[in-house]
Amino acid sequence: MADFTSEFWSIYIIVLTVLGIAGCALLLYSQSRVKITLERDANGHVIETTGHSWDEGLTELNNPMPRWWMWLFYITIVFGVVYLILYPGLGNLPGTLGWNSIGEYKAELKQADADYGPLFAKYAGQDMKVVAADPQARAIGERLFLTYCSQCHGSDARGNKGYPNLSDRDWLYGGEPDVIKTSILNGRNGMMPPMAAAVGTEKDIEAVAHYVLSLSQSTHDPIKSVFGKSKFAACAACHGAEGKGNPALGAPNLSDKIWLYGGSVDTIMETVRKGRANQMPAFKDFLGEEKVHVLSAYIWGLSNDATVAAKK
């Protein structure tokens, strides 16, 4: 409700809600006051009908709801009115108790910080490689990862198209614990500009794609790759003359067989032609440095199992 940019919508919600409750109460009251037509059947027994009859004597009987059921509906309406007085629900009105979900969330965070803050503070003072070897810290890091990172990188951290695999040792910006922590704290903005104009014609782009595949000994056309080598000069500023990438820029290594978007000729041509843009959000303000410290240690440990095992 607080997101409404006009007071009109708050009033609209209030009027609609009040009319809805009043309408339900009025309908319930009117139905409880309906008069019943008393008739007698062939045996002389008194029966209650609605007064409707058709097809030569078919009569619609009236079997009203039990009174306790009617009163249950009245109680429901009263409960709704009391709730809307105590809690927010009528437009922008805050309710007499002053409760709101944001305040509840902040109170829960405050309580969680009081309960778990000392534990995170203990790990924050330790080297991340030591934290990665701690079973309790790894369990905490895993829960943090599943909550905040798995949506993009997958629950097994193996990534997806456009989202890096975090369980291997191929890193765009470097795989040291401090670098991983920096990535999570501050986020990353990876951008490859469209290179079609710099490379040349569509045939030139195809030749570059085959040359790129040749760097990793992937299936390629050797003749086209020869022509693509000179055109690759436009890409060497970021990826290096040998295509081994540049962690300082986040430029990927093209000489291995690890691809973020796929390693087919068509996909590489699309990348050269249109460029790529990726953003990793920053978690510094959301999680805080101590939680990120544990999370970074966990992620580092995913691709350094042998090192972690040696420290246990």
C-alpha positions as CSV (number, residue, x, y, z in Angstrom):
1,M,0.0,0.0,0.0
2,A,2.8,2.4,0.8
3,D,3.9,2.1,-2.9
4,F,0.8,3.9,-4.1
5,T,1.8,7.2,-5.7
6,S,-1.6,8.7,-5.4
7,E,-3.9,9.0,-2.3
8,F,-6.8,8.1,-4.6
9,W,-5.8,4.4,-4.6
10,S,-5.7,4.3,-0.8
11,I,-9.2,5.8,-0.6
12,Y,-10.3,3.5,-3.3
13,I,-9.2,0.4,-1.4
14,I,-10.8,1.7,1.9
15,V,-14.1,2.4,0.2
16,L,-14.1,-1.0,-1.6
17,T,-13.2,-2.9,1.5
18,V,-15.8,-1.2,3.7
19,L,-18.5,-1.6,1.1
20,G,-17.6,-5.2,0.7
21,I,-17.9,-5.9,4.4
22,A,-21.1,-3.9,4.8
23,G,-22.6,-5.6,1.8
24,C,-21.9,-9.1,3.2
25,A,-23.4,-8.1,6.5
26,L,-26.5,-6.6,4.8
27,L,-26.9,-9.7,2.7
28,L,-26.6,-12.0,5.7
29,Y,-29.1,-9.9,7.7
30,S,-31.6,-9.7,4.8
31,Q,-31.5,-13.5,4.3
32,S,-32.0,-14.1,8.0
33,R,-35.2,-12.1,7.9
34,V,-36.8,-13.9,5.0
35,K,-40.4,-14.9,5.9
36,I,-41.3,-18.6,5.3
37,T,-44.5,-19.6,3.7
38,L,-46.1,-22.5,5.6
39,E,-48.0,-25.2,3.7
40,R,-49.2,-28.6,4.4
41,D,-48.4,-31.8,2.6
42,A,-50.8,-34.5,1.6
43,N,-50.6,-36.0,5.1
44,G,-51.3,-32.7,6.7
45,H,-47.8,-32.1,7.9
46,V,-46.6,-28.5,8.0
47,I,-43.8,-27.8,5.5
48,E,-41.7,-24.7,4.9
49,T,-41.4,-23.5,1.3
50,T,-40.0,-20.5,-0.6
51,G,-43.4,-20.0,-2.2
52,H,-42.1,-21.2,-5.6
53,S,-44.0,-23.9,-7.4
54,W,-44.2,-25.1,-11.0
55,D,-44.9,-28.2,-13.2
56,E,-48.2,-29.0,-11.5
57,G,-47.3,-29.1,-7.9
58,L,-43.5,-29.2,-7.7
59,T,-42.7,-27.0,-4.7
60,E,-39.3,-25.5,-3.7
61,L,-38.7,-26.2,0.0
62,N,-36.9,-23.8,2.2
63,N,-34.2,-25.3,4.4
64,P,-32.4,-22.4,6.0
65,M,-29.0,-22.6,7.5
66,P,-28.9,-23.4,11.2
67,R,-28.8,-20.3,13.4
68,W,-25.4,-21.1,14.8
69,W,-24.0,-21.1,11.3
70,M,-25.5,-17.7,10.6
71,W,-24.0,-16.4,13.8
72,L,-20.6,-17.9,12.7
73,F,-20.8,-15.6,9.6
74,Y,-21.6,-12.6,11.8
75,I,-18.6,-13.4,14.0
76,T,-16.4,-13.6,10.9
77,I,-17.5,-10.2,9.8
78,V,-16.9,-8.8,13.3
79,F,-13.4,-10.4,13.3
80,G,-12.6,-8.8,9.9
81,V,-13.6,-5.3,11.2
82,V,-11.6,-5.7,14.4
83,Y,-8.6,-7.0,12.4
84,L,-8.7,-4.0,10.0
85,I,-8.8,-1.6,13.0
86,L,-5.8,-3.2,14.7
87,Y,-3.7,-4.1,11.6
88,P,-2.9,-2.4,8.3
89,G,-5.3,-3.4,5.5
90,L,-7.4,-0.3,4.7
91,G,-5.3,1.5,2.2
92,N,-2.5,3.5,3.8
93,L,-4.0,3.3,7.3
94,P,-1.4,1.8,9.6
95,G,-3.7,0.2,12.2
96,T,-3.9,1.1,15.9
97,L,-1.2,-1.5,16.9
98,G,1.3,0.1,14.5
99,W,2.4,-3.4,13.2
100,N,3.8,-3.8,9.7
101,S,5.7,-6.5,7.9
102,I,8.8,-4.3,7.5
103,G,9.0,-3.8,11.2
104,E,8.5,-7.5,11.8
105,Y,11.3,-8.3,9.4
106,K,13.7,-5.8,11.0
107,A,12.9,-7.2,14.4
108,E,13.6,-10.8,13.2
109,L,16.9,-9.6,11.7
110,K,17.9,-7.9,14.9
111,Q,17.1,-11.1,16.9
112,A,19.0,-13.2,14.4
113,D,22.0,-10.8,14.7
114,A,21.9,-11.2,18.4
115,D,21.7,-15.0,18.2
116,Y,24.2,-15.6,15.4
117,G,26.3,-12.4,15.3
118,P,29.0,-13.8,17.6
119,L,29.3,-16.9,15.5
120,F,29.8,-14.9,12.3
121,A,32.2,-12.5,14.1
122,K,34.3,-15.5,15.2
123,Y,34.7,-16.7,11.6
124,A,35.2,-13.2,10.3
125,G,38.5,-13.1,12.2
126,Q,39.8,-16.3,10.6
127,D,41.5,-16.9,7.2
128,M,38.9,-18.0,4.7
129,K,40.8,-21.2,3.9
130,V,40.6,-22.1,7.5
131,V,36.9,-21.2,7.6
132,A,36.3,-23.4,4.5
133,A,37.8,-26.4,6.4
134,D,35.4,-25.9,9.3
135,P,32.4,-28.3,9.0
136,Q,30.1,-25.9,10.9
137,A,31.1,-22.9,8.7
138,R,30.7,-25.0,5.6
139,A,27.2,-26.0,6.6
140,I,26.3,-22.3,7.3
141,G,27.9,-21.3,4.0
142,E,25.9,-23.9,2.1
143,R,22.6,-22.6,3.6
144,L,23.6,-19.1,2.6
145,F,24.5,-20.2,-0.9
146,L,21.2,-22.1,-1.3
147,T,19.2,-19.1,-0.1
148,Y,21.0,-16.3,-2.0
149,C,23.0,-17.8,-4.9
150,S,21.4,-21.0,-6.1
151,Q,18.7,-19.1,-8.1
152,C,21.4,-18.2,-10.7
153,H,24.3,-20.7,-10.1
154,G,22.1,-23.7,-9.3
155,S,21.9,-25.7,-6.1
156,D,25.0,-27.7,-7.1
157,A,26.8,-24.4,-8.0
158,R,27.4,-25.7,-11.6
159,G,25.9,-22.7,-13.1
160,N,23.8,-22.4,-16.2
161,K,23.9,-20.6,-19.6
162,G,25.2,-17.1,-18.7
163,Y,25.9,-18.0,-15.1
164,P,29.4,-19.3,-14.2
165,N,30.1,-22.7,-12.8
166,L,31.5,-22.2,-9.3
167,S,32.5,-25.8,-8.7
168,D,35.5,-25.8,-11.1
169,R,38.6,-23.7,-11.1
170,D,37.8,-21.5,-14.1
171,W,37.3,-18.0,-12.8
172,L,36.6,-14.8,-14.8
173,Y,38.2,-12.5,-12.2
174,G,40.3,-15.0,-10.3
175,G,39.6,-17.8,-7.8
176,E,41.4,-16.6,-4.7
177,P,39.2,-16.3,-1.6
178,D,39.7,-12.5,-1.4
179,V,38.7,-12.1,-5.0
180,I,35.6,-14.2,-4.6
181,K,34.7,-12.1,-1.5
182,T,35.1,-8.9,-3.5
183,S,32.8,-10.2,-6.2
184,I,30.1,-11.0,-3.7
185,L,30.5,-7.8,-1.7
186,N,30.6,-5.4,-4.6
187,G,29.1,-7.3,-7.5
188,R,30.4,-7.5,-11.0
189,N,29.4,-5.9,-14.3
190,G,30.8,-8.0,-17.1
191,M,30.4,-6.5,-20.6
192,M,31.7,-7.6,-23.9
193,P,30.9,-4.9,-26.5
194,P,29.6,-5.8,-30.0
195,M,32.6,-6.4,-32.2
196,A,31.0,-6.8,-35.6
197,A,32.2,-3.4,-36.8
198,A,35.7,-4.0,-35.6
199,V,36.0,-7.6,-37.0
200,G,34.5,-6.9,-40.4
201,T,32.0,-8.8,-42.6
202,E,29.9,-11.8,-41.6
203,K,32.5,-14.1,-43.2
204,D,35.2,-12.5,-41.1
205,I,33.1,-13.0,-37.9
206,E,32.7,-16.7,-38.9
207,A,36.4,-17.0,-39.5
208,V,37.1,-15.5,-36.0
209,A,34.7,-18.0,-34.5
210,H,36.6,-20.9,-36.0
211,Y,39.9,-19.4,-34.9
212,V,38.6,-19.1,-31.3
213,L,37.5,-22.8,-31.4
214,S,41.0,-23.7,-32.6
215,L,42.5,-22.1,-29.5
216,S,40.9,-24.9,-27.4
217,Q,41.5,-27.6,-30.0
218,S,37.7,-27.8,-30.5
219,T,36.2,-28.9,-33.8
220,H,36.7,-26.1,-36.3
221,D,37.4,-25.4,-39.9
222,P,41.2,-25.1,-40.2
223,I,41.1,-22.9,-43.3
224,K,38.7,-20.5,-41.9
225,S,40.6,-20.3,-38.6
226,V,43.7,-19.2,-40.5
227,F,41.8,-16.3,-42.0
228,G,40.3,-15.6,-38.5
229,K,43.6,-15.3,-36.8
230,S,44.4,-11.8,-38.2
231,K,40.9,-10.6,-37.4
232,F,41.3,-11.8,-33.8
233,A,43.6,-8.9,-33.3
234,A,40.4,-6.8,-32.5
235,C,39.7,-9.2,-29.6
236,A,43.3,-9.5,-28.3
237,A,43.2,-6.3,-26.3
238,C,40.9,-8.0,-23.8
239,H,41.5,-11.7,-24.3
240,G,45.2,-11.6,-25.0
241,A,47.1,-12.6,-28.2
242,E,46.8,-16.3,-27.2
243,G,43.2,-15.9,-26.0
244,K,44.0,-16.8,-22.5
245,G,41.9,-14.0,-21.1
246,N,42.5,-11.3,-18.5
247,P,41.2,-11.7,-14.9
248,A,41.7,-8.0,-14.3
249,L,39.0,-7.2,-16.9
250,G,36.9,-10.3,-16.4
251,A,37.7,-11.4,-20.0
252,P,37.3,-15.2,-20.2
253,N,40.0,-17.6,-21.2
254,L,39.2,-18.8,-24.8
255,S,41.9,-21.5,-24.9
256,D,40.0,-23.9,-22.7
257,K,36.7,-25.7,-23.4
258,I,34.7,-23.9,-20.8
259,W,32.0,-21.7,-22.2
260,L,29.6,-19.4,-20.4
261,Y,27.1,-19.2,-23.3
262,G,28.1,-22.2,-25.3
263,G,30.9,-23.2,-27.6
264,S,29.2,-23.7,-31.0
265,V,30.2,-21.6,-34.1
266,D,26.8,-19.9,-34.1
267,T,26.9,-19.0,-30.5
268,I,30.4,-17.5,-30.7
269,M,29.4,-15.6,-33.8
270,E,26.4,-14.2,-32.0
271,T,28.7,-13.2,-29.1
272,V,31.1,-11.4,-31.5
273,R,28.3,-9.8,-33.4
274,K,26.1,-8.6,-30.5
275,G,28.3,-8.7,-27.5
276,R,27.3,-9.9,-24.0
277,A,26.3,-8.1,-20.8
278,N,26.1,-9.8,-17.4
279,Q,25.6,-8.4,-13.9
280,M,26.3,-10.0,-10.6
281,P,24.5,-8.1,-7.9
282,A,26.3,-6.7,-4.8
283,F,25.5,-8.3,-1.5
284,K,27.5,-6.1,0.8
285,D,24.5,-4.0,2.2
286,F,22.1,-7.0,2.1
287,L,24.2,-9.7,3.9
288,G,27.0,-7.8,5.5
289,E,30.7,-8.5,5.4
290,E,30.8,-11.2,8.1
291,K,28.2,-13.4,6.3
292,V,29.9,-12.8,3.0
293,H,33.1,-14.0,4.6
294,V,31.6,-17.4,5.4
295,L,29.8,-17.6,2.1
296,S,33.0,-16.8,0.1
297,A,34.9,-19.5,2.1
298,Y,32.2,-22.0,1.2
299,I,32.3,-21.1,-2.5
300,W,36.1,-21.3,-2.6
301,G,35.9,-24.7,-0.9
302,L,33.7,-26.0,-3.7
303,S,36.6,-26.0,-6.2
304,N,39.3,-26.7,-3.6
305,D,38.2,-29.9,-2.0
306,A,41.7,-31.4,-1.8
307,T,43.0,-28.2,-0.1
308,V,40.1,-28.2,2.4
309,A,40.5,-31.9,3.1
310,A,44.2,-31.4,3.9
311,K,43.4,-28.7,6.5
312,K,40.9,-30.9,8.3
